[in-house]
Amino acid sequence: MAISKVLIVDDSETELVNLKNIVASTGAVVSLARSGSEAVSKAKAEQPDLILMDIVMDELDGYAACREIKKDPQTSAIPVVFISSKHQKADRLWAAKQGGEDLISKPYTENQIVEKLKAFN
């Protein structure tokens, strides 16, 4: 499956813009969400090929949003990659337990994001 549509979820405008620029440079169409609940509804409506999601967000955090996405038959097959400042071994294990495919630690490099997109192609 080629990654042509990516949903980026973060409550930081700076992170959204940075990730959007990196992902758009690969030719993928980018959609943005600023909360976990917005991510869940956009995942259903837009059916992205991949979701890049922050963990620490108000209202509905990334873990809870991932669980919602994974339990819905409409969105359960969409891979979720967490991008977070949480990067301990326990965080990686918990991310996987929630249904996440991987966790990329902040600060990340452009190359890390591009390589992760390529890994799903």
N, C-alpha and C positions, 0 to 999 in steps of 0.2 A: 504494500500500500504506500503510495507516494504521499508525502506530507504536503498538501497544498493549502490547507486551512488550519490556522492555529488560533486558539483562544488563550489570551494572556490574562491572568488574574492577579492583581496586586492592589493594595490600598494606597500605595505610594505612586504619585503621578510621575516622579522621576524614574522609578523602576519601570513603569508602564511604557514611557517614552523610549527608554534605553532598550528594553527588550523588543518593543515594536520595531525599532530601527534595525536591530540585529536580525530578527526573524524576516522582516520585509526584504532585507538584502538577499535572502535566499530565494526570493520569488514567491513565497507563500503569502496568501491573503491573511491579514491579521484582524482579529476581533478583540476588543478589550472589555474587561469586567473589573469593577472596583470593589467587589465584595464577593463573599462565598455564595450568598443567595442569588446574586446577579449571575454568577458563574453557572449555577445549576440551571437557571432558566435559559441562559444563552446556549448552554450545551444541548439542551433539548431542542431549542428553536433552530440552531445553526448547524448542529452535527459536525463539529470540527474534527479534523484528523488527529489532533493532539491538543492537550491542555497543559500549559505551563502555569503553575499555581503557587503563590506565596502560602505560607502556613499561618503566620501570625497576622490576623485581621480581626477587626471588631465585628460584632453581630454573628456571623457564621464563619469560623476559621477554616483554613484550607483542608484540615483533616475531616471535619464534618461535611464540608462541601464535597470532598472526594467520596465519602461514604454514600451521600445522596446520589451522586452521579453513578456510582458503581452498582447501587441496588435497583436502579431504574433500567428495565430491559431496553428502553430506547437509547440509553447513553452508556450502558455498562461496558461496551467494547472500546470506548474512547480511552486511549492511554493518558494517564495523568503523571506529569513529572513535576515534583515539588522543587521550588527555588526558594531557599530560605537561609537565614542566618543561623538557624538551628541545624547543627551538623555533627552532633555526637552520635556514637554508635546506636544508642537507644532511639534517637530521632529517626535514623535511617530504618531501624527495625519497625518503629511505629508507623512510619510513612508507608512501608511495604504492607503492613497489617491493614492499613486503611484502603489498600487497593492501588497505591502509587507504584509506578514502574521504576522510579528512581528519585534521588534527591540531589540537586546541584546546590552546593554551598555558595552563599554570598560572602565576599565578593566573587563573582564569576568572571570569566573572560568571554569575549565574543566567540572565540574558538570553541569553548566548552558548549555553548548553546548551539552553534552550527553543527558541531560533531554529534550532539544528541539528536538533532533533527535528522541528520543523515542516517543515524542508527535505526530510525524507524522507517526508512525508505526501502 
